[in-house]
Amino acid sequence: MVLAESLGEVDQGLAFGQLGLDLMERFHPYPLKGRMLHVYNGLLRHWKEPIRNSLKPLHQAFLACLETGDFEYAAHAVAVRLGYEFYAGKDLAQLQKELVEYLSVMRPLNQGPRIHYLHCSLQAVLRRPGKHLTPAWISVL
């Protein structure tokens, strides 16, 4: 991530990220699987590939993190994936439904900043053309 973003060495950053994923498959460090999938697909892959390529692996990261009890990275993975869904042009009605579903999953996990991010994303989706909602209603979601 540092190589790609801070040092501008995108190809090397992606190569090291892919090496990490390959090592994960070889040695099976499953407690780290979700984090590794999140970092590669959420923070590296978009430098060279369409963000749509990261959507399924980010969902896998979310599930892997939930399975191991890593709620922080589960929340990161879902927040990044839903943001990517928005930018990839997903139907906003479907995205609204997913945001509501994931908010209900995230609330009991006490992931405050990610819940706030999902709320903001939901507000953006709810304020799309054709929807007329009062700000008071949106703030209680």
C-alpha positions in Angstrom: 0.0 0.0 0.0 2.8 2.4 0.9 4.7 1.5 -2.3 1.6 2.2 -4.5 0.2 5.3 -2.8 3.0 7.1 -1.1 6.0 6.2 -3.2 4.2 6.0 -6.6 5.5 2.4 -7.2 2.1 1.0 -8.1 3.4 -2.1 -10.0 5.7 -3.1 -7.1 2.9 -2.5 -4.6 0.6 -4.7 -6.5 3.3 -7.4 -6.9 3.9 -7.4 -3.1 0.1 -7.5 -2.4 -0.3 -10.4 -4.8 2.7 -12.2 -3.2 0.9 -11.8 0.2 -2.3 -13.3 -1.2 -0.3 -16.2 -2.8 1.4 -16.9 0.5 -1.9 -16.8 2.3 -3.2 -19.5 -0.1 -0.1 -21.6 0.4 0.2 -21.3 4.2 -3.4 -20.8 5.2 -3.2 -18.0 7.8 -6.9 -17.8 8.0 -7.1 -15.4 10.9 -5.5 -12.8 8.6 -7.4 -13.8 5.4 -10.1 -11.1 5.7 -7.5 -8.4 6.4 -5.3 -9.4 3.6 -8.2 -9.5 1.1 -9.4 -6.1 2.3 -6.0 -4.4 2.0 -5.3 -5.8 -1.5 -8.8 -5.3 -2.9 -9.8 -2.2 -1.1 -6.5 -0.3 -1.1 -4.3 -1.6 -3.9 -6.1 -3.3 -6.8 -8.0 -0.2 -8.0 -4.7 1.4 -9.1 -4.6 -0.9 -12.1 -7.9 -2.6 -12.4 -11.6 -1.6 -12.5 -13.1 -1.4 -9.0 -15.7 -3.9 -10.1 -13.0 -6.6 -9.9 -12.7 -5.9 -6.2 -16.4 -6.2 -5.2 -16.6 -10.0 -4.8 -13.2 -10.3 -2.9 -14.3 -7.4 -0.6 -17.4 -9.4 0.3 -15.3 -12.4 0.9 -13.1 -10.3 3.2 -16.2 -9.2 5.1 -17.3 -12.8 5.6 -13.8 -14.0 6.5 -13.5 -11.2 9.1 -16.9 -12.0 10.6 -15.9 -15.6 10.8 -12.8 -14.9 12.8 -14.3 -12.2 15.0 -12.4 -9.3 13.4 -15.3 -6.9 13.4 -13.1 -3.8 12.7 -11.9 -5.1 9.4 -15.3 -6.6 8.5 -16.7 -3.1 8.9 -13.8 -1.6 6.8 -14.4 -4.2 4.0 -18.1 -3.6 3.8 -17.8 0.2 3.8 -15.2 0.1 1.0 -17.2 -2.4 -1.0 -20.4 -0.4 -0.8 -18.6 2.8 -1.7 -17.1 1.0 -4.7 -20.6 -0.3 -5.6 -21.8 3.3 -5.7 -19.0 4.5 -7.9 -19.3 1.4 -10.2 -22.9 2.5 -10.9 -24.9 0.0 -9.0 -28.7 0.6 -9.0 -29.3 3.0 -6.2 -32.5 1.3 -5.0 -30.5 -2.0 -4.6 -27.7 -0.1 -3.0 -30.1 1.5 -0.5 -31.4 -2.0 0.4 -27.9 -3.3 1.0 -26.9 -0.3 3.1 -29.9 -0.8 5.4 -29.1 -4.5 5.7 -25.4 -3.9 6.5 -26.3 -1.2 9.0 -28.4 -3.7 10.9 -25.4 -6.2 10.9 -22.9 -3.5 11.9 -24.8 -1.9 14.8 -24.4 -4.7 17.3 -20.7 -5.0 16.4 -20.0 -1.4 17.8 -18.1 -0.2 14.8 -19.0 3.5 15.3 -16.9 5.2 12.5 -17.9 2.7 9.9 -21.6 2.9 10.9 -21.4 6.7 10.6 -19.9 6.2 7.1 -22.6 3.8 6.1 -25.2 6.3 7.4 -23.7 9.1 5.3 -23.7 6.8 2.3 -27.3 5.9 2.9 -28.3 9.6 3.1 -26.6 10.3 -0.2 -28.5 7.4 -1.8 -31.8 8.5 -0.2 -31.4 12.0 -1.5 -31.2 10.9 -5.1 -33.5 12.6 -7.6 -37.1 11.6 -7.2 -36.8 11.0 -3.5 -38.3 13.6 -1.2 -37.4 13.0 2.4 -37.3 15.3 5.3 -33.9 15.8 7.0 -35.4 14.8 10.3 -36.4 11.4 9.0 -32.9 10.8 7.5 -31.1 11.6 10.8 -32.9 8.8 12.7 -31.9 6.0 10.4 
